[in-house]
Amino acid sequence: MEGTNRIVSAASAETPRSRGPLYKLWRFVREIVIIIAIALLLSFVIKTFFFRAYYIPSGSMEHTLEVDDRIFANLMVPGPFDLERGDVVVFRDDQEWLPPLTEYPTALQNVLSFVGVLPAADEQYLVKRIIGMPGDTVECCTAEGAITINGEPIDEPYIYDGDSPSDMEFKVTVPEGKLWVMGDHRAASADSRFHADRQGGFVDIESVQGRASVISWPTSRWGTIDSHEEVFSDVPHPVAE
């Protein structure tokens, strides 16, 4: 009986055993490199279009945000989604409310900023709550000590325990393209009230990086960041002048 002829390719003849330990090491290293590259690409895409991480260094937003909290800001606000009164927003310090940087980022920090693990290390940011939108007239205060927006008093449950809505009187009308922002810890927040010399204390909407949406660290404080829409539900639309 004639034997059966078998054609064996060189590739199939090369078994894993014949490839040896160097091939196994190369395969392992290659997989790790691919995983890291995919993770960095996803991080870059997410931080460019969806979310970015920020660190809270001060107590100006207590107790909504505590010192050393890490948060994620939704970069689609403003953008596909609109800003609203009550939103807690992250914005660039374009008006120089903060002292100049005294330390500059390292190469590692710049890399981590680029892929989205850290915010841009060569820029400064602030986190405050929107109280006045364009066209709103914001005033402090009523006889009962409440802030009014377009003549409607608001009750602010997020204010730090023991703080009044404001210890200084003011009345402003927010220009188009601007915001009036205040910290929840009113006695410890150098917000719009304290920067009348910088375009009236108003923040450019174009400076807003996103809406603070989630506390990601520490784990004991995991959760969403409330905009307290109910506080502003009765505020009337601004009257056009």
Contacts in CASP RR format, 6 or more apart in sequence:
PFRMAT RR
TARGET T0000
AUTHOR 0000-0000-0000
METHOD contacts of the structure
MODEL  1
MEGTNRIVSAASAETPRSRGPLYKLWRFVREIVIIIAIALLLSFVIKTFF
FRAYYIPSGSMEHTLEVDDRIFANLMVPGPFDLERGDVVVFRDDQEWLPP
LTEYPTALQNVLSFVGVLPAADEQYLVKRIIGMPGDTVECCTAEGAITIN
GEPIDEPYIYDGDSPSDMEFKVTVPEGKLWVMGDHRAASADSRFHADRQG
GFVDIESVQGRASVISWPTSRWGTIDSHEEVFSDVPHPVAE
16 23 0 8 1.000
16 24 0 8 1.000
40 115 0 8 1.000
43 115 0 8 1.000
43 116 0 8 1.000
43 117 0 8 1.000
44 114 0 8 1.000
44 115 0 8 1.000
44 116 0 8 1.000
46 116 0 8 1.000
47 53 0 8 1.000
47 75 0 8 1.000
47 115 0 8 1.000
47 116 0 8 1.000
48 75 0 8 1.000
49 75 0 8 1.000
49 76 0 8 1.000
50 74 0 8 1.000
50 75 0 8 1.000
50 76 0 8 1.000
51 72 0 8 1.000
51 73 0 8 1.000
51 74 0 8 1.000
51 75 0 8 1.000
51 213 0 8 1.000
52 72 0 8 1.000
52 73 0 8 1.000
52 75 0 8 1.000
52 90 0 8 1.000
52 116 0 8 1.000
52 119 0 8 1.000
52 209 0 8 1.000
52 210 0 8 1.000
53 70 0 8 1.000
53 71 0 8 1.000
53 72 0 8 1.000
53 116 0 8 1.000
53 117 0 8 1.000
53 118 0 8 1.000
53 119 0 8 1.000
53 216 0 8 1.000
54 70 0 8 1.000
54 71 0 8 1.000
54 72 0 8 1.000
54 73 0 8 1.000
54 90 0 8 1.000
54 119 0 8 1.000
54 125 0 8 1.000
54 127 0 8 1.000
54 212 0 8 1.000
55 68 0 8 1.000
55 69 0 8 1.000
55 70 0 8 1.000
55 71 0 8 1.000
55 119 0 8 1.000
56 65 0 8 1.000
56 66 0 8 1.000
56 67 0 8 1.000
56 68 0 8 1.000
56 69 0 8 1.000
56 70 0 8 1.000
56 71 0 8 1.000
56 127 0 8 1.000
57 67 0 8 1.000
57 68 0 8 1.000
58 67 0 8 1.000
58 188 0 8 1.000
59 65 0 8 1.000
59 66 0 8 1.000
59 67 0 8 1.000
59 185 0 8 1.000
59 188 0 8 1.000
59 189 0 8 1.000
60 127 0 8 1.000
60 128 0 8 1.000
60 183 0 8 1.000
60 184 0 8 1.000
60 185 0 8 1.000
60 188 0 8 1.000
60 189 0 8 1.000
60 190 0 8 1.000
60 191 0 8 1.000
61 88 0 8 1.000
61 127 0 8 1.000
61 128 0 8 1.000
61 129 0 8 1.000
61 183 0 8 1.000
61 184 0 8 1.000
61 185 0 8 1.000
61 189 0 8 1.000
62 160 0 8 1.000
62 184 0 8 1.000
62 185 0 8 1.000
62 188 0 8 1.000
63 160 0 8 1.000
63 161 0 8 1.000
63 184 0 8 1.000
63 185 0 8 1.000
64 88 0 8 1.000
64 129 0 8 1.000
64 158 0 8 1.000
64 184 0 8 1.000
64 225 0 8 1.000
64 226 0 8 1.000
65 71 0 8 1.000
65 88 0 8 1.000
65 127 0 8 1.000
65 184 0 8 1.000
65 212 0 8 1.000
65 215 0 8 1.000
65 225 0 8 1.000
66 221 0 8 1.000
68 218 0 8 1.000
69 215 0 8 1.000
69 217 0 8 1.000
69 218 0 8 1.000
69 221 0 8 1.000
70 215 0 8 1.000
70 216 0 8 1.000
70 217 0 8 1.000
70 218 0 8 1.000
71 90 0 8 1.000
71 127 0 8 1.000
71 212 0 8 1.000
71 213 0 8 1.000
71 214 0 8 1.000
71 215 0 8 1.000
71 216 0 8 1.000
71 225 0 8 1.000
72 212 0 8 1.000
72 213 0 8 1.000
72 214 0 8 1.000
72 216 0 8 1.000
73 89 0 8 1.000
73 90 0 8 1.000
73 209 0 8 1.000
73 210 0 8 1.000
73 211 0 8 1.000
73 212 0 8 1.000
73 213 0 8 1.000
74 81 0 8 1.000
74 210 0 8 1.000
74 211 0 8 1.000
74 212 0 8 1.000
74 213 0 8 1.000
75 209 0 8 1.000
75 210 0 8 1.000
76 210 0 8 1.000
77 83 0 8 1.000
77 87 0 8 1.000
77 89 0 8 1.000
77 208 0 8 1.000
77 210 0 8 1.000
77 211 0 8 1.000
78 205 0 8 1.000
78 208 0 8 1.000
78 210 0 8 1.000
81 211 0 8 1.000
83 89 0 8 1.000
83 130 0 8 1.000
83 133 0 8 1.000
83 179 0 8 1.000
83 205 0 8 1.000
83 208 0 8 1.000
83 211 0 8 1.000
84 130 0 8 1.000
84 133 0 8 1.000
84 227 0 8 1.000
84 229 0 8 1.000
84 232 0 8 1.000
85 130 0 8 1.000
85 131 0 8 1.000
85 132 0 8 1.000
85 133 0 8 1.000
85 136 0 8 1.000
85 149 0 8 1.000
85 231 0 8 1.000
85 232 0 8 1.000
85 235 0 8 1.000
86 129 0 8 1.000
86 130 0 8 1.000
86 131 0 8 1.000
86 227 0 8 1.000
86 228 0 8 1.000
86 229 0 8 1.000
86 231 0 8 1.000
86 232 0 8 1.000
87 129 0 8 1.000
87 130 0 8 1.000
87 211 0 8 1.000
87 227 0 8 1.000
88 127 0 8 1.000
88 128 0 8 1.000
88 129 0 8 1.000
88 130 0 8 1.000
88 211 0 8 1.000
88 212 0 8 1.000
88 225 0 8 1.000
88 227 0 8 1.000
89 127 0 8 1.000
89 128 0 8 1.000
89 129 0 8 1.000
89 130 0 8 1.000
89 179 0 8 1.000
89 181 0 8 1.000
89 208 0 8 1.000
89 209 0 8 1.000
89 210 0 8 1.000
89 211 0 8 1.000
89 212 0 8 1.000
90 125 0 8 1.000
90 126 0 8 1.000
90 127 0 8 1.000
90 208 0 8 1.000
90 209 0 8 1.000
90 210 0 8 1.000
90 211 0 8 1.000
90 212 0 8 1.000
91 125 0 8 1.000
91 126 0 8 1.000
91 127 0 8 1.000
91 128 0 8 1.000
91 181 0 8 1.000
91 203 0 8 1.000
91 204 0 8 1.000
91 207 0 8 1.000
91 208 0 8 1.000
91 209 0 8 1.000
91 210 0 8 1.000
92 123 0 8 1.000
92 124 0 8 1.000
92 125 0 8 1.000
92 207 0 8 1.000
92 209 0 8 1.000
93 123 0 8 1.000
93 124 0 8 1.000
93 125 0 8 1.000
93 126 0 8 1.000
94 204 0 8 1.000
94 207 0 8 1.000
95 195 0 8 1.000
95 198 0 8 1.000
95 199 0 8 1.000
95 201 0 8 1.000
95 203 0 8 1.000
95 204 0 8 1.000
95 207 0 8 1.000
96 198 0 8 1.000
97 126 0 8 1.000
97 190 0 8 1.000
97 195 0 8 1.000
97 198 0 8 1.000
98 124 0 8 1.000
98 126 0 8 1.000
101 122 0 8 1.000
101 124 0 8 1.000
104 121 0 8 1.000
104 122 0 8 1.000
105 113 0 8 1.000
105 121 0 8 1.000
105 122 0 8 1.000
109 118 0 8 1.000
109 121 0 8 1.000
110 121 0 8 1.000
110 122 0 8 1.000
112 118 0 8 1.000
112 121 0 8 1.000
113 119 0 8 1.000
113 120 0 8 1.000
113 121 0 8 1.000
119 125 0 8 1.000
125 209 0 8 1.000
127 212 0 8 1.000
128 181 0 8 1.000
128 182 0 8 1.000
128 183 0 8 1.000
128 189 0 8 1.000
128 191 0 8 1.000
128 192 0 8 1.000
128 203 0 8 1.000
129 158 0 8 1.000
129 181 0 8 1.000
129 182 0 8 1.000
129 183 0 8 1.000
129 184 0 8 1.000
130 179 0 8 1.000
130 180 0 8 1.000
130 181 0 8 1.000
131 138 0 8 1.000
131 147 0 8 1.000
131 149 0 8 1.000
131 180 0 8 1.000
131 181 0 8 1.000
131 182 0 8 1.000
131 192 0 8 1.000
132 138 0 8 1.000
132 149 0 8 1.000
132 174 0 8 1.000
132 179 0 8 1.000
132 180 0 8 1.000
132 181 0 8 1.000
133 174 0 8 1.000
133 179 0 8 1.000
134 174 0 8 1.000
134 175 0 8 1.000
134 176 0 8 1.000
134 177 0 8 1.000
134 178 0 8 1.000
134 179 0 8 1.000
134 205 0 8 1.000
135 173 0 8 1.000
135 174 0 8 1.000
135 175 0 8 1.000
135 176 0 8 1.000
135 238 0 8 1.000
136 149 0 8 1.000
136 150 0 8 1.000
136 173 0 8 1.000
136 174 0 8 1.000
136 180 0 8 1.000
136 235 0 8 1.000
136 238 0 8 1.000
137 149 0 8 1.000
137 150 0 8 1.000
137 151 0 8 1.000
137 171 0 8 1.000
137 172 0 8 1.000
137 173 0 8 1.000
137 174 0 8 1.000
137 238 0 8 1.000
138 147 0 8 1.000
138 148 0 8 1.000
138 149 0 8 1.000
138 170 0 8 1.000
138 171 0 8 1.000
138 172 0 8 1.000
138 173 0 8 1.000
138 174 0 8 1.000
138 180 0 8 1.000
139 147 0 8 1.000
139 148 0 8 1.000
139 151 0 8 1.000
139 170 0 8 1.000
139 171 0 8 1.000
139 172 0 8 1.000
140 147 0 8 1.000
140 148 0 8 1.000
140 165 0 8 1.000
140 166 0 8 1.000
140 168 0 8 1.000
140 169 0 8 1.000
140 170 0 8 1.000
140 171 0 8 1.000
141 147 0 8 1.000
141 148 0 8 1.000
141 164 0 8 1.000
141 165 0 8 1.000
141 166 0 8 1.000
141 169 0 8 1.000
142 148 0 8 1.000
142 153 0 8 1.000
144 153 0 8 1.000
145 164 0 8 1.000
145 165 0 8 1.000
146 153 0 8 1.000
146 154 0 8 1.000
146 155 0 8 1.000
146 165 0 8 1.000
147 153 0 8 1.000
147 154 0 8 1.000
147 156 0 8 1.000
147 165 0 8 1.000
147 166 0 8 1.000
148 154 0 8 1.000
149 232 0 8 1.000
149 235 0 8 1.000
150 235 0 8 1.000
150 236 0 8 1.000
150 237 0 8 1.000
150 238 0 8 1.000
150 239 0 8 1.000
151 236 0 8 1.000
152 234 0 8 1.000
152 235 0 8 1.000
152 236 0 8 1.000
154 231 0 8 1.000
154 232 0 8 1.000
154 235 0 8 1.000
155 231 0 8 1.000
156 165 0 8 1.000
156 228 0 8 1.000
156 231 0 8 1.000
157 228 0 8 1.000
157 231 0 8 1.000
158 184 0 8 1.000
158 226 0 8 1.000
158 228 0 8 1.000
158 231 0 8 1.000
159 165 0 8 1.000
159 184 0 8 1.000
159 185 0 8 1.000
159 186 0 8 1.000
160 184 0 8 1.000
160 185 0 8 1.000
160 186 0 8 1.000
160 187 0 8 1.000
160 188 0 8 1.000
163 185 0 8 1.000
163 186 0 8 1.000
163 187 0 8 1.000
164 186 0 8 1.000
165 186 0 8 1.000
166 182 0 8 1.000
166 186 0 8 1.000
166 193 0 8 1.000
167 186 0 8 1.000
167 187 0 8 1.000
168 193 0 8 1.000
170 193 0 8 1.000
172 180 0 8 1.000
172 192 0 8 1.000
172 200 0 8 1.000
172 202 0 8 1.000
173 238 0 8 1.000
174 180 0 8 1.000
174 202 0 8 1.000
175 202 0 8 1.000
177 204 0 8 1.000
177 205 0 8 1.000
177 206 0 8 1.000
178 199 0 8 1.000
178 202 0 8 1.000
178 203 0 8 1.000
178 204 0 8 1.000
178 205 0 8 1.000
179 202 0 8 1.000
179 203 0 8 1.000
179 204 0 8 1.000
179 205 0 8 1.000
179 208 0 8 1.000
180 192 0 8 1.000
180 201 0 8 1.000
180 202 0 8 1.000
180 203 0 8 1.000
181 191 0 8 1.000
181 192 0 8 1.000
181 203 0 8 1.000
182 189 0 8 1.000
182 191 0 8 1.000
182 192 0 8 1.000
182 193 0 8 1.000
183 189 0 8 1.000
183 191 0 8 1.000
192 200 0 8 1.000
192 201 0 8 1.000
192 202 0 8 1.000
192 203 0 8 1.000
193 201 0 8 1.000
194 201 0 8 1.000
195 201 0 8 1.000
211 227 0 8 1.000
212 225 0 8 1.000
213 224 0 8 1.000
213 225 0 8 1.000
214 222 0 8 1.000
214 223 0 8 1.000
214 224 0 8 1.000
214 225 0 8 1.000
215 221 0 8 1.000
215 222 0 8 1.000
215 223 0 8 1.000
215 224 0 8 1.000
215 225 0 8 1.000
216 222 0 8 1.000
END
